[in-house]
Amino acid sequence: MSENNTNSMVVSESFIIALVGIGSACVGGFLTFLLRSRCHTIKCCGIECQRDVISPRSFSTAQIEIQSNK
């Protein structure tokens, strides 16, 4: 007589792929947030990054060129 072990969970390949996809999306969103931030120093998980951020005042409409594909 076999007993069903209800404590074990079968993990399928599609479940693992879904977890990897969700994890990648979260990491990508976090990296996009860091890229768009105006912080000069970023510290996360023991990693520190100091960067030069371009101020919004340094941009002017004369520097932006829009080209049309017509």
Contacts in CASP RR format, 6 or more apart in sequence:
PFRMAT RR
TARGET T0000
AUTHOR 0000-0000-0000
METHOD contacts of the structure
MODEL  1
MSENNTNSMVVSESFIIALVGIGSACVGGFLTFLLRSRCHTIKCCGIECQ
RDVISPRSFSTAQIEIQSNK
34 42 0 8 1.000
34 44 0 8 1.000
38 53 0 8 1.000
39 53 0 8 1.000
40 50 0 8 1.000
40 51 0 8 1.000
40 52 0 8 1.000
40 53 0 8 1.000
41 48 0 8 1.000
41 49 0 8 1.000
41 50 0 8 1.000
41 51 0 8 1.000
42 48 0 8 1.000
42 49 0 8 1.000
42 50 0 8 1.000
42 51 0 8 1.000
43 49 0 8 1.000
END
